[in-house]
């Protein structure tokens, strides 16, 4: 038993962090939000080269997965850098398609290599306007949709563009495999944890340099204690996430989603408060993470649904 | 990343479970904060020790099993899952013993540890004073040099277990020079109040010691005031160098807030009992999320501790990260018990249930072992790198 990332897992996280830092994600996010996908797709290709999407694709289809721990490691970094696009949905689609051989053969190598983006409508299809493959989950069945209606609905997170899939298409599966949904929840939880960690880092940096009353505001106990609480929430969500990646039980994954999303959202509230008015502007890059923390909270399992799943993992006493 | 126990760990778990199945009292012992309960818990310590289960992580020479940290965590999981009694020797085992392992002499270890392991000698903590709480370094109780040892003078308070314990360990000012809290005009460089302290062990049942029990919120004498009037302490009971007391005591505090004060097993068991209670009450929806949070929190605390233990086994020190731990478990413990009392409805206010006993106990958590405000300051300064500010 050694419940820590291996040297390889740490190196993988560091290399993604370096790649995304160099890419300067905020400008990519802003152009993606405006419906310009070129920079986002270029970044997507680089993430694919680094092996991110192959983690969700089985070896039979030119992937290396499923590797949930590595997937969680990667998605923490994607969240930390607010990477736009249907990241979780591509992971979910890879799991859903893996059970349908004729679709899997054609599509999964493309998802692994980053040449295709997938989304899953349930009911909204995240970034349906950019996706090459659109699946839908309706009444517990999985469909391959012919595409999305033109236009998108805005999300609270401007980088999330919510499309509506066209009705009909081909039935892929009469039921959603539980492990596919678990993988989507795990990836969302990891992404949320990364969002929370970034919000904490940015806010700590801000309160060290913002001076009021002649001193950095970070020297005030009211400020320091809110940040300490954010740190506690995030550091206790992290082991729940990686524990879930190891067991992949529905209860553990739901616990990870609830813990990570609560921690990230609480950190977002603290980040907004401690930045003051500048944090409330769309112009400040903090907004890219603030709004994502809210959107991820309800994506692929609301807090209530996740808590119910945690409890259903416990056998009632006989 | 790996959570798979080794075959040796599995065998250890099975052995612990079998022993506990055979020995845990069928009827819960009376509260350990009463005279009768204290005595019953002392006997239970002896029963544990007879089969080497009281201090599994200690070296075998002192009554342990040299189990290592992971197997200690496993033992604790089994211990609380079995519904075994609270540990009346907790202060000695988790606070004094680690200090003796680090700073004590071999003579001290072989004299002090075996009777601690068996419950023959039960230890109280003597740190706080009426005017020195969170600002512990402002303490004024003195240790005055005398032939062959020291004379203790002063007053200690909030001394857990002292109402019935045998001995105590604590911090005293050994340097005769007063330590000013603020810069003195007559001295260019004010002396730090952290200097000139001695960390030592003393008897609670000797001439010069007056113990006045203090009733906690429910009236049970869980702690006490100590009045010390020229209490003689031989040199052999000084831990480390006189003058170095602060550093030595803070190493204890690091251990206390770290991995060993509240084991995850305790909360895993409490959360499981809460879920049972919730089921027994027909799964009411209004507390469902809070019950789920108790399960999530217990899992978080367990896995956080496994990660900490793994880092420790890698040779890293845990240091200020133990402050994260302390705030988390102390607030978690209260929330869990509040949920249970709410679930119990009209029975929630009854003071003679395990849940209410646990609730009253939990309320002290954010205050003792360094208040949560002090812990948040430590997190802010040492983990987040924020500037020091006014407390």
Interface residues (C-beta under 8 A of the other chain):
Chain A: X1 X2 X3 X4 X5 X6 X9 X69 X200 X204 X207 X208 X215 X216 X218 X219 X220 X221 X223 X224 X225 X227 X228 X229 X231 X232 X235 X236 X237 X238 X239 X240 X242 X243 X245 X246 X247 X252 X255 X258 X259 X303 X304 X307 X308 X310 X311 X314 X316 X317
Chain B: X1 X2 X3 X4 X5 X6 X9 X70 X272 X275 X276 X279 X280 X288 X289 X291 X292 X293 X295 X296 X297 X299 X300 X301 X303 X304 X306 X307 X309 X310 X311 X313 X314 X321 X324 X327 X328 X373 X375 X376 X377 X379 X380 X381 X383 X384 X385 X386 X387 X388 X389 X390 X391
